[in-house]
Amino acid sequence: MTTIAVSNIKGGVGKTSTATALAGGLKLQNQKANILLVDADPQGSIKTQFGLKLHASQGDFSSFLIDNSPFEDAVQKVKTEAGPIDVMISSRRLSDADSRMAAYPRRDETLKLRMKKQDIKYDYIIFDTSPAMNLVTLNVLTFADYILIPVTMDAFAISNIKYLIDQVKVIDEFYDKAPEVLGILPSLYDKRLSMSQQGLEAVRKIFGKDFNIFPPIGIDSTIKKAQVKKQFIYEFPNSRAAEQYKGLTKDILGRI
């Protein structure tokens, strides 16, 4: 089982688009693969992305993580052209995790302990994380094998990347394992803007020696269309972003 956290402490950098595209891309590459996509953000963007609903009798990621509710009750299925993938949605209840889990022993490794008790056989688990280094995000990072960092080429890019890499170093120091940095993904990239070009050059110069910088994912209206139509990006055959995400998926598979 390979676990990947898609993470950045800044919102609006394409974390959800990247997490869903990666999950769908992995399924396209291997139709027999069992894939779980987890929304670890209380905003619940994956729920909105696919038009899923949380019923009163149903669990979600917060109920599994915080309340130790049955794993299978929190999982729903989403159809792709290559077959179904499992999805664990989120809700606003996850925002209470820090206070509700305050007295838990090893509360920052609760997810790891919960998962160890499950008889699950996924080939890949992809996490869409919150834009905050809170207890839930820490739980994901102490469990994940890898971290993928999507980042927009703006004034905050360098500092956000440095912060996340520093956090990975802290996890490596204090826990059994830390996620390996798969690379930095320039997202929502507009090659027409000099600011984007200069930002990408700076990221490559500062981080390129130590970390992989993936080819950028450009701005593409089909990303929004996919969200509106509750579909995966790959269902739009003329989408540049779909081809770029396919390339990203193949690149990641070559690295893991």
N, C-alpha and C positions, 0 to 999 in steps of 0.2 A: 504494500500500500504506500502510495506517495501522496504527501499532503503539502499543499501550496497555499500560502497566505498572500493575498493581493492587498497591499497595505500602503498607506500614506497618511500622515497626520493632517493633511489639508483636504478639504472637500472639493468637489468639482474637478477632479483630475482624471475621471474615467475609471474609477475602481470597479464599479458595478458592471459597466460595459465590458471591461477587460475580464473580470471574473466569469461572467456569463459566456463571453466569446471563447474563453479558454476551455471552459467545461464543454461547450458545444463542439469546439474544435477537436478536443481529445476524443469525443465520441465519433466524429467524422473520421478520424485517423484509425480508430479501432472500434468497430460497431459492437464487438463482444465485451468491451470494457465496461465495468460497473463504475459509475461516477456519481459522486454526491457533491452538490453545490450548497454551501451553507452561508446564510446571511447572518453575519455576526455584528450587524449594525442596527441599532434600534429604529433607525429611519425606515427600515423595511423596504428598501428599494427593489429587491429581487421579487418580493411579493407583488409590487406594482408592475414590475417589468413583465411578468407573466400572467397578471390578472388573477392571482391566487387569493384565496380567502382563508381566514382563520376562524373556524367555527368554535362554538363554546366548548364542545366536547373534545376538541383537538389540541394537541400540543404543538410547540414550536421550539426553536433553538433555546429560547430563554427558559421554558419549562423543563427542557432536558438538562440544561446546564445548571440552573439554579435549584429547581425542585426535584431533580432526578426522576422525572417522569419517563415512561417507557420510550425508548429510542424510536421504535416503529410508529408510535402515535404522532411523532413530530415530522415524519417524512411524507412528502407528497411527490407525485410524478409529473414530469413535464415532457411532452413529446418533442422529438427532433426528427429530422429527416432520416437520421441514422439509427433511430430508436429512442426509447425513453431514458431520461436521467432522473435521479432522485434529487429532490430539493428540500432543504430545511429552511423555512422562512423565519423571519424575525418579527418583532412587534415592539411597541413602546415599553413593554414590561422589562425589556432588556436594559433600559436606562437605569433601573433600580438595582442592578446587579452589584454595584460596589457596596451599597449599604446592606443589601440582603445577604451578601456573602461575607460580610465583615468578620463574622465569628467562625467561619469555616477553617478547619485545619488545612494547611497547604492550599489556601483558596486560589492562589495564582496558578495552580496546576490541577484545578478541579476538572477541566475539560479532558486532560490527559487521563485522569483517574476514571472519569465516566466512560471514556472510549475503551479503556482497557477491559471493562466489564462486558462490553458488547460483542456478540458473535456476528460481526459484520465483515463482509468480504468485498470491500471496494478496491478498485485499482487506483483510483484517484479521488482525493477530497480537495475541493477548492473552497477557500474562505474569502468572502468579501468582508473586509473589516471596517470598523468605525474610524472616522477621521479624528481620533483621539487616543492617546496612550492611556486607556483606562484599564480596569481589571479584566474586562472581557477580551480586549485586544492582547493583553499580556497572556491570558490563557491560550489564545490562539497561537501566539508566537512561541510559547513554551511547548506546544504540541506539534507545530508544523515542521516539516523537513526543510522547506524552502520558503523564501519570501521574494515576491516580485513587486517592484516599486514603480508604479505608474506616476508620472510627474509631468505637469505642464511647464512649458518653457517660459516662465515668468520670473519676477524678482525674488520669489520665495523658493524657487526650485533647489538651489544649492543648500540653503539652510535646512530645508525639509529632508533632503537626502542625508545630510550629515547627521541630523537628529536620529533618524531611523537606524542608520548604521551604528551610531553610538549605542542605541538601545539594544541592538543585536549583540554588541560586544559585552554589555552589562549582563544580558541573559546568558551568554557564553561563560561568563565568570561565575555566576551564582547558581546556574542550573545544570542538570545532567547534559543537556544539549541545547544548541541554539540553531535557529534556521539558517541554512546557507543562503546567501544572497544570490538568487538566480541572475539578477541584473536589474538595470534601470530602463524603464520603458517610457520614452517621450510620447506623450499622448495629446490628442487634440492639437496636433502640430499643424501650423499654417506656414508653409514654406514661403509664402508671399511676404510675410512680415519679417523685417530685419531683426526685430526683437526675438522672434522664434529661432532664427538662424544663429544669432549671437548666443542665445541661451543654450542651444544644442552644442555649439562649439565649446562653451564654458564647461558644460557637464562632461563632455568627452575629455577635455583637458584636465579637469580636476579629478574625475573618477575613472577615466578610461584605462588607466594603468592597472588598477586593482579590481575593477568590476566590469562585467559585460554591459555595453550600452546597446540595447536592441534597436533595430531600425524603427523609425517613428511610425506611429499610427496617426494618419492625417485626419483633419476635419472632414466629415462625410455626413451628409444629410440622412443617409440611410440608417445611421446609428439611432437617430431620433425616430425615424419611421418604424424601425424595429420595435422600439419601446412603445410607441403609440399602438401598433398592431399586435403587441404581446407576442412577438416572434423573436427567434434568433437571427442575428445579422446574416447568417449564411443562407437564409431564405430569400435574399435579395441578390440575384445572380450578377448584377452589374455593379455591385458595391466594391469600391476600392478598399474600404475598411475591412470588408470580409476577406479579401485576398491578403491584406496585411496581417490580419489576425490568424489566418491559416499559416502564413509564414512564421509568425511568432510561435504558434503551437508546435510546428515542426522543429523550430530552433530549440524550444524548451525540451521537447522529447529527446533531442540529441544531447542535451546537457544533463538530464537526470538519468 
